Amino acid sequence: SLDYEPSPAGLAQARRAVSSYYQVRGHQADPDRILLTASTSEAYALLFKLLANPGDEVLVPRPSYPLFDYLAALESVRPVPYALEYHGHWSINIEALIASITPRTRAIVIVNPNNPTGSFLQQEELARILSLCEEHHLAILSDEVFSDYTFAADPTRMTTLAGIDRVLTFCLSGLSKVAGLPQMKLGWIVIAGPQEARQTAHIRLELIADTYLSVGTPVQHALARLLELGASVQKQ
């Protein structure tokens, strides 16, 4: 940990640990599609820098955790809410989502599962959202920090969007929720989508991350073991 290895995307061994985290859950996330951050909040900041100019808009769910207003404001981006509705279960009001799109919209934020509703994104909802993103050239930011916390399996839900190949998609998670260790300060972004768009986004994200180099080296070396220990936290 005393050796200085300035790697904008994060140390290779740490990115392999994140890749293994997804593999154990039946998903593919190659290390070269992963970029480490100091937290999910920082991941949002990097992505807002990547996707939006000052005054541009991102669509965020309501109800949801109120952090988006602050994160967007700090990047001079306008958060525009779209409604979740309850009819025996929580779901996205797709018509409200469509109505929220303007020429300045750059991305749709999905919190999966949502905080505080606990609702997962359903496959049929994702199908419509992907079509919207293709039509309006929008990216998806999928906040998946609570995806390990389920009561039972459900084949209709999406646990991660790491395998999406139709539109540019960024999956966010980290030690804060996965292992109950917010003080360790390590999160990550998995970049998904069409190959060319994905590679371009990765190059630009590395440039942004290289400006900060914010992820500490000791926690990167410890990441594989910390992810293993997270299983006991999730069980509790």
Residue pairs with C-beta under 8 A, 6 or more apart in sequence:
1 217
1 218
1 221
3 217
4 217
5 11
5 217
6 210
6 213
8 35
8 206
8 207
8 209
8 210
8 213
9 15
9 34
9 35
9 36
9 202
9 205
9 206
9 209
10 34
10 35
10 36
10 188
10 215
10 220
11 36
11 217
11 220
11 221
12 31
13 220
13 221
13 223
13 224
14 36
14 186
14 220
14 221
14 223
14 224
15 31
15 32
15 34
15 36
15 188
16 31
16 224
17 223
17 224
17 227
18 29
18 31
18 34
18 36
18 188
18 190
18 223
18 227
19 29
19 30
19 31
19 34
20 224
20 227
21 178
21 227
22 28
22 29
22 160
22 162
22 190
23 29
25 159
25 160
27 159
27 160
27 162
27 163
28 162
28 163
29 162
29 171
29 190
32 202
33 190
33 191
33 192
33 198
33 202
34 188
34 189
34 190
34 191
35 46
35 188
35 189
35 191
35 202
35 205
35 206
35 209
36 186
36 187
36 188
36 215
36 220
37 43
37 46
37 174
37 186
37 187
37 188
37 189
37 209
37 214
37 215
38 185
38 186
38 187
38 214
38 215
38 216
39 174
39 176
39 182
39 185
39 186
39 187
40 143
40 145
40 172
40 173
40 174
40 176
40 187
41 67
41 71
41 187
42 187
42 212
42 214
43 170
43 172
43 174
43 187
43 188
43 189
44 68
44 71
44 141
44 172
45 71
45 74
45 75
46 189
46 205
46 208
46 209
47 107
47 141
47 170
47 189
47 205
48 58
48 71
48 72
48 75
48 77
49 75
49 208
50 201
50 204
50 205
50 208
51 58
51 106
51 107
51 139
52 58
52 75
52 77
52 106
52 107
54 76
54 77
55 76
55 77
55 78
55 104
56 77
56 78
56 104
56 105
56 106
57 77
57 78
57 79
57 80
57 102
57 104
57 105
57 106
58 68
58 72
58 77
58 78
58 79
58 80
58 105
58 106
58 107
58 108
58 109
58 141
59 79
59 80
59 81
59 82
59 97
59 100
59 101
59 105
59 107
59 108
59 109
60 68
60 72
60 79
60 80
60 81
60 82
60 109
61 81
61 82
61 83
61 84
61 92
61 109
61 110
61 111
61 114
62 81
62 82
62 83
62 84
63 84
63 114
63 116
63 117
64 84
64 111
64 114
64 115
64 116
65 111
65 115
65 116
68 79
68 109
69 79
72 78
72 79
73 79
77 106
78 104
80 100
80 102
80 105
81 100
82 92
82 93
82 96
82 97
82 100
82 108
83 92
83 93
83 96
84 90
84 91
84 92
84 93
84 114
84 117
84 119
85 91
85 92
85 93
86 117
89 119
90 114
90 117
90 118
90 119
91 119
91 122
91 125
92 121
92 125
92 129
94 125
94 128
94 129
97 108
97 129
97 132
98 132
101 132
101 136
101 138
105 136
105 138
106 138
106 139
107 138
107 139
107 140
107 141
108 129
108 132
108 133
108 138
108 139
108 140
108 141
109 141
109 143
110 121
110 129
110 140
110 141
110 142
110 143
110 161
111 143
112 120
112 121
112 142
112 143
112 144
112 147
112 158
112 159
112 160
112 161
113 119
113 120
113 121
113 146
113 147
113 149
113 150
115 146
120 150
120 154
120 157
120 158
120 159
121 142
121 157
121 158
121 161
122 156
122 157
122 158
123 156
123 157
123 158
124 156
126 158
126 161
129 140
130 164
130 166
130 167
132 138
133 139
133 140
133 166
133 167
134 166
134 167
138 167
139 167
139 168
139 169
139 170
139 193
140 161
140 164
140 167
140 168
140 169
140 170
141 170
141 172
142 160
142 161
142 169
142 170
142 171
142 172
143 172
143 173
144 159
144 160
144 161
144 171
144 172
144 173
145 172
145 173
145 174
145 176
145 177
145 178
146 177
147 159
147 160
147 173
148 177
148 178
148 230
148 234
149 177
149 234
150 159
160 171
160 190
161 169
161 171
161 192
162 169
162 171
162 190
162 192
163 192
164 192
164 193
165 192
165 193
165 194
166 193
166 194
167 193
167 194
168 191
168 192
168 193
168 194
168 197
168 198
168 201
169 191
169 192
169 193
170 189
170 190
170 191
170 192
170 201
171 189
171 190
171 192
172 187
172 188
172 189
173 187
173 188
173 190
174 186
174 187
174 188
175 181
175 182
175 184
175 185
175 186
175 187
175 219
175 223
175 226
175 227
175 230
176 182
176 184
176 187
178 227
178 230
178 234
179 226
179 227
179 229
179 230
179 233
180 230
180 233
181 226
181 230
184 219
184 222
184 226
185 215
185 216
185 219
186 215
186 216
186 219
186 220
186 223
189 205
191 198
191 201
191 202
191 205
192 198
193 201
219 226
